[in-house]
Amino acid sequence: MNSLTAARVSEIRAFNRFYTKVIGVLTAGMLDTPYSLTEGRVLYELANAGQLETAELRTMLGLDAGYLSRILARFEGDGLITRERSATDARKQVVRLSVAGKDAFGMLDQRSADEAERLLGTLSEEGQQRLVAGMTTIRELLDGSGGQRSYLLRPVRAGDLSWVVHRHGVLYAQEYGWGMDFERLVARIVSDFEPSRDTAWIAEVDGRPAGCVFCVREDDTTARLRLLLVEPSARGMGIGARLVGECLRHAKAQGYERITLMTRDVLVSARRIYEGAGFELESEHRSTENGIEINEQDWSRAL
């Protein structure tokens, strides 16, 4: 294990120790109830499913068969569940919550909601957003289910312009080695943005900015598409094509006859989006960025 991996492993373990304490896993009963975290989860799954075969429940929670059997035996002894043979396969056992079991789950569910509300109440609005976003990121990265994520487009608002400059500077330095001169170029473009005549959109994923595009006036008949960006974590969702499509729709609605853009040939994914949207290459020329040779391209299309 190298030093970087070891440091990351240590941080994950520290977080696990911290969070298990926060949610009360280390105490004898979860949320001042007689039930452990695992028992609470069994009650949750049964309450939400209505009924489950024991094999389904075991697979769903990744529990040892003997451990689950002991939990169910305790629940049955306390009158929280009923068990019966499956109508379709007598070898299988179906488990349901009794009225008492539903009451026990209701108590756990309410206390869990109250505890989450209490935790949020200790944080500012920004802190709450950061906490929820961080939890969402952890779940997405570790879930592995491949579920479809959603996004929304909205107009720019206070704070977005500085985000655009910051993320362009960071991402293109990381991915292509372009330095502060490029970030300064983006800052100049943003400073020229005039909300009374120009328009920009922010793409949000899980409530956080994940992409942007600007549609600005070049002259009376020509609009210019600028600053298309999609965060690495949000790529593959169709956000880039949607942002470009929104820019084209808006430019046409505003009466522009033509739209242009400038890109660099190394931005392969962006160029594919532009080609797919009907843009055609007009010209290109060599230049340098932070000592790195680049090929700048001008594209356009009629509206």
C-alpha positions in Angstrom: 0.0 0.0 0.0 1.5 3.3 -1.0 1.5 6.4 1.2 -1.4 8.1 -0.7 -3.6 5.0 -0.5 -2.7 4.5 3.2 -3.7 8.1 3.9 -7.1 7.7 2.1 -7.8 4.4 3.9 -7.0 6.1 7.2 -9.4 8.9 6.4 -12.2 6.5 5.5 -11.7 4.6 8.7 -11.8 7.9 10.7 -15.0 8.9 9.0 -16.6 5.5 9.8 -15.6 5.8 13.5 -17.0 9.4 13.6 -20.3 8.7 11.8 -21.1 5.5 13.7 -20.9 7.6 16.9 -23.1 10.3 15.4 -25.9 7.9 14.5 -25.6 6.0 17.8 -24.6 2.7 16.4 -22.2 2.2 19.4 -25.0 2.4 22.0 -26.9 -0.7 23.2 -30.1 0.3 21.5 -30.8 2.4 18.4 -32.4 5.8 19.1 -33.2 4.8 22.7 -35.1 1.7 21.6 -34.5 -2.0 22.4 -33.4 -2.6 18.8 -30.0 -2.7 17.2 -29.2 -1.0 13.9 -29.5 -4.3 12.1 -32.8 -5.1 13.7 -34.1 -1.7 12.8 -33.1 -2.3 9.2 -35.0 -5.6 9.2 -38.1 -3.8 10.5 -37.6 -1.1 7.8 -37.4 -3.6 4.9 -40.4 -5.5 6.1 -42.5 -2.3 6.6 -41.7 -1.1 3.1 -42.1 -4.4 1.3 -45.2 -5.6 3.1 -43.9 -9.1 3.1 -40.6 -10.8 2.2 -39.3 -14.3 1.9 -36.5 -14.9 4.4 -34.1 -15.6 1.6 -35.0 -12.3 0.0 -34.4 -10.5 3.2 -31.1 -12.2 3.8 -29.9 -11.3 0.3 -31.1 -7.8 0.5 -29.3 -7.0 3.7 -26.3 -9.3 3.2 -26.9 -11.1 6.5 -25.7 -14.5 7.7 -28.5 -17.0 7.7 -28.1 -17.9 11.3 -27.9 -14.2 12.4 -31.1 -13.4 10.6 -32.8 -16.4 12.0 -32.0 -15.3 15.6 -33.4 -11.8 14.8 -36.6 -13.2 13.4 -37.0 -15.6 16.3 -36.7 -12.7 18.7 -39.2 -10.6 16.7 -41.6 -13.5 16.6 -41.3 -14.0 20.4 -42.0 -10.4 20.9 -45.0 -10.5 18.6 -43.6 -8.2 16.0 -43.8 -10.5 13.0 -45.7 -13.5 11.6 -44.2 -16.3 9.6 -45.9 -18.7 7.3 -45.0 -21.0 4.4 -45.1 -19.6 0.9 -48.3 -20.4 -1.0 -46.2 -21.1 -4.1 -43.3 -23.0 -2.5 -43.7 -24.7 0.8 -39.9 -24.8 1.3 -39.9 -21.0 1.6 -41.0 -18.8 4.5 -42.8 -15.5 4.2 -42.4 -12.9 6.9 -44.7 -10.0 7.7 -44.9 -7.4 10.4 -47.7 -7.7 12.9 -49.7 -4.7 14.2 -47.2 -4.5 17.0 -44.3 -4.7 14.5 -45.8 -1.9 12.5 -46.1 0.2 15.7 -42.4 -0.6 16.6 -41.3 0.4 13.1 -43.4 3.6 13.3 -41.7 4.6 16.5 -38.2 3.9 15.0 -39.0 5.8 11.8 -40.3 8.9 13.7 -37.3 8.9 16.0 -34.9 8.6 13.1 -36.6 11.5 11.3 -36.5 13.6 14.5 -32.8 12.8 14.9 -32.0 13.8 11.3 -34.0 17.0 11.7 -32.1 17.7 14.9 -28.8 17.2 13.1 -29.7 19.5 10.3 -30.9 22.1 12.8 -27.3 22.5 14.1 -26.1 23.6 10.7 -26.6 26.7 8.5 -28.5 26.5 5.2 -25.2 26.3 3.4 -24.0 23.6 5.8 -27.2 21.6 5.3 -26.7 21.7 1.5 -23.1 20.6 1.8 -24.0 17.8 4.2 -26.7 16.4 2.0 -24.6 16.8 -1.2 -21.7 15.0 0.4 -24.0 12.1 1.6 -25.4 11.9 -1.9 -22.0 11.7 -3.4 -20.9 8.9 -1.1 -24.0 6.9 -1.9 -23.6 7.4 -5.7 -19.9 6.5 -5.7 -20.4 3.3 -3.5 -23.8 2.2 -4.6 -22.8 0.7 -8.0 -26.4 0.2 -9.0 -26.0 2.4 -12.1 -29.3 4.2 -11.4 -30.2 7.0 -13.7 -29.3 10.4 -12.3 -31.3 13.5 -13.1 -30.4 17.1 -13.7 -32.0 20.5 -14.2 -31.1 23.7 -16.1 -31.6 27.1 -14.6 -30.6 30.7 -15.4 -27.4 32.0 -13.7 -27.9 33.7 -10.3 -25.7 35.4 -7.7 -22.5 33.4 -7.1 -22.6 31.4 -10.3 -20.2 33.6 -12.3 -17.4 33.1 -9.8 -18.1 29.3 -9.9 -17.7 29.4 -13.7 -14.3 31.0 -13.6 -13.1 28.8 -10.8 -14.2 25.5 -12.3 -12.8 26.4 -15.7 -9.5 27.3 -14.2 -9.3 24.2 -12.0 -10.5 21.6 -14.5 -8.5 22.7 -17.6 -5.4 23.0 -15.5 -5.9 19.5 -14.2 -6.9 17.9 -17.5 -4.8 19.9 -20.1 -2.2 21.8 -18.1 -3.5 25.2 -19.1 -2.6 27.7 -16.4 -3.7 31.0 -14.9 -3.6 32.8 -18.3 -6.5 30.6 -19.4 -8.4 31.3 -16.1 -7.8 35.0 -16.7 -9.2 34.7 -20.2 -12.4 33.0 -18.8 -12.6 35.8 -16.2 -12.5 38.4 -18.9 -15.3 36.6 -20.8 -17.4 36.4 -17.7 -16.8 40.1 -16.9 -18.1 41.0 -20.4 -21.4 39.1 -19.7 -24.3 41.5 -19.8 -27.5 40.1 -18.3 -29.6 42.7 -20.2 -28.6 41.2 -23.5 -26.8 37.9 -22.9 -28.0 34.7 -21.3 -26.4 31.8 -19.5 -27.5 28.5 -17.9 -26.3 26.4 -15.1 -26.9 22.7 -15.0 -27.5 21.3 -11.5 -27.1 17.7 -10.4 -28.2 16.9 -6.8 -28.6 20.6 -6.2 -25.0 21.5 -7.1 -23.7 23.2 -10.2 -22.4 20.6 -12.7 -22.2 22.5 -16.0 -22.7 25.8 -17.8 -23.0 27.5 -21.1 -23.2 31.2 -22.2 -25.1 32.7 -25.2 -23.8 36.2 -25.8 -24.3 38.9 -28.5 -21.6 39.2 -31.2 -23.4 41.6 -33.4 -27.0 42.4 -34.5 -27.4 39.1 -36.4 -24.9 36.8 -34.7 -24.8 35.1 -31.3 -21.8 33.4 -29.8 -21.7 30.2 -27.7 -19.2 30.4 -24.9 -17.8 28.6 -21.8 -19.5 25.2 -22.3 -18.4 23.1 -19.4 -19.6 19.8 -17.7 -18.1 18.5 -14.5 -16.4 15.1 -14.8 -18.8 13.7 -12.3 -21.7 14.6 -14.5 -20.4 13.6 -17.9 -22.3 11.0 -19.8 -25.7 12.3 -18.7 -26.4 14.3 -21.9 -25.9 17.6 -20.1 -23.5 19.1 -22.7 -25.8 18.4 -25.6 -28.7 19.8 -23.7 -26.9 23.0 -22.8 -25.9 23.5 -26.4 -29.4 22.8 -27.6 -30.8 25.4 -25.1 -28.3 27.9 -26.4 -29.4 27.4 -30.0 -33.1 27.5 -29.1 -32.6 30.8 -27.3 -30.4 32.4 -30.0 -33.0 31.6 -32.7 -35.9 32.9 -30.5 -34.0 36.2 -30.0 -33.8 36.7 -33.8 -30.2 35.9 -34.4 -29.5 34.4 -37.9 -26.1 32.8 -37.1 -24.2 31.4 -34.1 -20.5 31.0 -33.7 -18.1 29.4 -31.2 -14.4 28.9 -30.6 -13.0 25.6 -29.2 -9.7 23.7 -29.2 -9.2 20.4 -31.0 -8.2 18.5 -27.8 -11.7 19.0 -26.5 -13.0 16.0 -28.4 -16.2 15.5 -26.5 -17.2 19.1 -26.9 -16.5 19.0 -30.7 -18.7 16.0 -31.1 -21.5 17.8 -29.4 -21.0 20.8 -31.7 -21.0 18.6 -34.8 -24.1 16.8 -33.6 -25.8 20.2 -33.2 -25.0 21.2 -36.8 -21.9 23.4 -36.3 -19.3 23.3 -39.1 -15.6 24.0 -38.8 -14.7 27.4 -40.4 -11.0 27.9 -39.6 -8.3 26.9 -37.2 -4.9 28.2 -36.1 -2.0 27.2 -33.9 -1.3 29.0 -30.6 0.1 28.2 -27.1 -1.4 28.1 -23.7 0.9 28.0 -20.6 3.7 26.9 -23.0 1.6 24.1 -24.4 0.9 24.1 -28.2 -2.9 24.2 -28.9 -5.0 24.2 -32.1 -7.9 26.7 -31.8 -10.9 26.2 -34.0 -13.8 28.5 -35.1 -17.1 26.8 -35.7 -20.5 28.2 -36.8 -24.0 27.4 -38.1 -27.0 29.1 -39.4 -30.1 29.4 -37.2 
